[in-house]
């Protein structure tokens, strides 16, 4: 650093460098930020340690930094702890902390993973401005659109070594290594709608098609009209902030999910997506409006009344590690989710092994606890747990947003295959427009707690009616143009 070998520095010597000479933006803001301090205190601490002694000046600088990274209501957010913020807001606060002292080098380890496309563009613009002013940036990301927007040179790593390196345009438009080509192919987008993203899933689809036999005779009758698995009507929910002011985070939202259908909910961080999911799940009670599940009342029921039907609606969270008991191994996690009535311990273990095989896990994975599994393996285990009770509906709340592009593709293909085989309906929540378009039959677009647009996926993407939807898609186009992405294969259709 500055021509100096820093590999042998002590911890105390490094503390003088961190923040001043190099800023570090971590991927997991919830782990990186102190849970006992407000984000304002967290950002102000680095300023205090490096010479900004006036409290008023530190506060002014904290608010300025939060505004720079796109945090709404910065005065309010500065007084909140990390657990009181959405994932996207936490990540923005972490970025503000990393750049507080204007370091000449910023190491950004997946800095936009938890951010929606518009805020992603804002943060990349901020990093680009700093780069233009002379700041060096080392950007680590699984997202080629992010890499293409900011990087001058790209190094592609596989198995701990660099397999390809060169100018960004060359790597993204003319990749030479097979692994680079596979990463580009794995990106979900409008071009991949109705396709599998990985060669393994495409091969399995071909094998399944070859096993299908034509009916002996007769013309199959049209299926009866499907009744919604889930109906939400005019949902509204408010929360009281630390300033004592009530804020409506979901306002008059209505939608329905049919059997075997995927309904995608997309919007910026803080738009009300996860609160809507919690209302659908019955984890929160609406201030007004109702939720019906399988044609029966749901939101009006007590916890005890919902419990017998709870297994028919399950959830996969963004961070499976936080949702697992770290003391349990994979087998116990799965057997705990199974209906134990009339089943022996041996039958429960066999069923857990079947579920593991269904989601592509090896039996050896079941004897490990979550910390011993990779991120992709943990998410597969989370999917298996969600499927264990044979639910009618699975709610997926940012279920692939923390995964690298190749593992994300595997999980998306897994969900598609399972839906084809089991007919399970999905409520799919994501800030990633590419993922939403790839997976969804219908889309609900949320902004500031309201559903500003909804309809068939292709209609929303090709002919958006609301100005906010158009602005989201415009941000996506900017990122895609920056990445210079060119499809490197002709997608294989799922329909065979």
Number of C-alpha atoms within 10 A of each C-alpha: 10 7 5 6 8 12 8 8 10 9 8 8 11 15 11 12 14 15 24 19 16 21 23 20 24 21 21 19 21 17 10 14 22 15 14 11 13 19 26 26 21 22 28 24 15 19 24 14 11 12 9 16 12 10 12 10 12 20 18 12 18 26 21 16 22 27 17 16 23 19 24 12 11 19 17 14 23 22 16 19 19 27 14 15 17 16 19 22 24 25 28 27 28 28 28 26 27 24 22 22 20 15 19 19 21 24 17 20 17 19 25 24 24 27 24 23 27 22 21 24 19 17 20 20 15 15 22 18 12 19 17 10 10 11 16 17 19 13 19 19 18 20 17 23 21 23 21 22 20 21 20 11 14 20 14 16 13 10 6 6 9 10 15 17 16 14 12 22 18 14 21 22 16 14 19 14 13 11 16 19 18 18 20 23 24 21 25 24 16 18 14 22 22 17 21 28 27 19 14 11 19 18 13 13 19 15 11 11 13 10 8 9 7 6 8 6 6 6 7 7 6 6 6 6 7 9 13 17 22 24 21 21 15 15 23 23 22 17 13 10 13 12 9 8 10 11 12 16 19 27 21 15 20 19 19 18 22 20 18 19 22 25 27 27 26 28 28 22 25 20 21 26 29 19 20 26 20 17 21 25 22 20 12 14 20 23 14 13 18 20 26 18 22 18 12 11 13 24 22 15 13 11 13 9 11 15 11 9 13 16 20 18 24 21 23 24 19 22 20 20 17 10 12 18 14 14 12 16 18 29 25 18 22 26 22 15 17 21 13 12 6 7 12 10 11 9 13 20 18 14 18 26 21 16 21 25 13 17 21 16 18 13 15 11 19 22 14 15 20 26 13 13 16 10 18 19 20 22 27 24 28 26 27 25 25 24 28 23 18 17 19 22 29 22 23 22 22 20 23 25 20 20 19 17 22 19 20 23 23 23 23 21 20 19 18 22 19 16 17 13 10 14 16 22 23 29 24 24 28 27 25 22 22 18 25 25 24 22 28 22 19 23 27 24 23 25 20 17 25 22 22 17 17 22 16 13 24 16 13 21 18 11 11 18 14 13 11 16 22 16 14 19 19 14 19 21 14 16 24 18 14 18 22 19 19 13 14 13 10 10 16 17 14 17 9 10
